[in-house]
Amino acid sequence: MEIYKGLLVEDEKVIQRVHGFYLKSLGYNFDLAENAESTLDYLKRQKYDFILLDNGLPDIQGVDLCKMIRQTEKKKNAKPVPIIFLTTHHIIRHECFEAGCNDFMIKPVSQESLKNLIEYWIRF
């Protein structure tokens, strides 16, 4: 069985623990980034099978970070990594897809729904 690796981009400690627990119990390896700077640093050093991205980061909105990730991938002619937004804001759904995300979930998310969404996107 292949072990997939994700990048969890989340600044809230409680949500980090919950989503981290979900990912570990589902058998995924993951790195944790708390802001845009650490996210971009991780992406320079590591390839990921998926990114779980919160919108309300301390230094930038997730929508803007998603655009930056997609621009970097284009410059490198790299295959786009699936980006799944996890947010509490219904109203930014359209913005997330315009920014280049692959999917969108409203927090709180269940382990089962997260599993299904990740499995769907890593098949591509």
Secondary structure, DSSP 8 states (H G I E B T S, - for coil): ----EEEEE---HHHHHHHHHHHHHTT-EEEEE-SHHHHHHHHHH---SEEEE-SB-SSSBHHHHHHHHHHHHHHHT-----EEEEES-GGGHHHHHHHT-SEEEESS--HHHHHHHHHHHHT-
